[in-house]
Amino acid sequence: MASTRIENIRIEIITGERGHASPVAIRFNDFDLSLNRISGGTGAGESYEGEFFVNSVVHSCALVGPAEGGWDVKDLNVEFDHGDDHSARHAYGAFSIEAGEEKDILEPPPPPVFEV
């Protein structure tokens, strides 16, 4: 995604077998931001939703791992609201993220590979 203005970022996380009750944060243009308007949790098997009003041009955006331990993420859905009824949605499948790690959420995930 080329540099573009983002008004709001919404994130939904569904954890798998391993979770940790840590606040969810993103690293937006090298600034760590805690999400607002949150609901749910990030413990094992929980569902979490949060958003952050950034109103800024985006150069980089990553999900930051938990403060300690790790998350087995079953599903991650990210929506970038560009305003004027335009948004970009990225859906990520299962992955693990440990404390201190980041997952790039600015670029959409690669399409699934099918063998023929």
N, C-alpha and C positions, 0 to 999 in steps of 0.2 A: 504494500500500500504506500503510495507516494505521500509525502508530507501533506496533510490536509487538516482542516480545522475540525475538532471534535467538541461537541457541546457536552455530552454525557456518556459515561461508560457504565453498562450494566453487566453484572457477572452472576452466573448461576453455577454452583459447584455441587455435584453429588459425589460423596465420598464412598469408597468401597470398604473393604474389611479393616483397613488401618486408617485412623484419623487422629487428629489432635485438636482439642478445643483452643485454637489460637485465632486471634484476629486476622482477617484477610486483608492483605495490602497489595497494591500494585506499585510498580516502579514506572512512573510516567515522566519521560524526558529526564531521567536520572534523579527524579524526586520521589521519595517513598510517600505514598498516600494511603491512609486507611479509608476503607469504603464507608459510605453513609447509608442511611435508610436500609439497614440490614434486617434480615429475618432468617431464622433457622440457625444451624450450627455446622461445625466442621469435624465433629467427632465421627467415629466409625459408623457408616451407614446413614449419615445425616445429609440433609439438603440445606444449602445456604444460598441466599440471594442478597446482593448489595449493589450499590451504584455510587458514582462519584461525578459531580458536575465539574468539568475541567475548563470548558470554554477556552480552548487553546489549540494551537497547531501541534500536531503530534509528530515526533521524530522517532520515539521508541516507547514501547509499552510491554511490560512483563508482569506476570503473576509472581509474587514473592512467596517462597515456601514458608511453612509455619515457623514460629519462634523456636520450637524444639521438636524433635521427632520427625515425623513425615506424614504425608497424606497419600493414600492410594486413591486417586481420582478416577471415578467411574465415568463421569461425564463432566465436561466443562463447556458452557455456552457463554459467548461474549458478544455483546451488541454495542457497536459504536454509533451513537446518534450524531449525525452531522447537521441536524436541523433541516428545515424546509422539507419535511417528510422523507428524508433520505437517511437510511441507516445501512450499516454493514454488519452481518452476523457471521460469526465463526463458531463452528461446533467441533470440539475435540473429543476424541474417544479416550479410552483408558490410558493412564500414565501415572507414574509416581513422581513425587517431588519431595525433597528432603529440606530440612532447615538450612538456610543459607543459599539454596538454589533458586533459579529463576526459570520461568517458561515464557518464551516470547509469545504474546497473544496478539500482536499487531498484524502479523502475517497470517493468512488463513492456512489451515493444515493442508498437507498434500492430499490429493484425491486418493480414494482407496485403489489398491492394485488388484486386478482380477486376472487369473490365469485362464487362458483359453486353449 
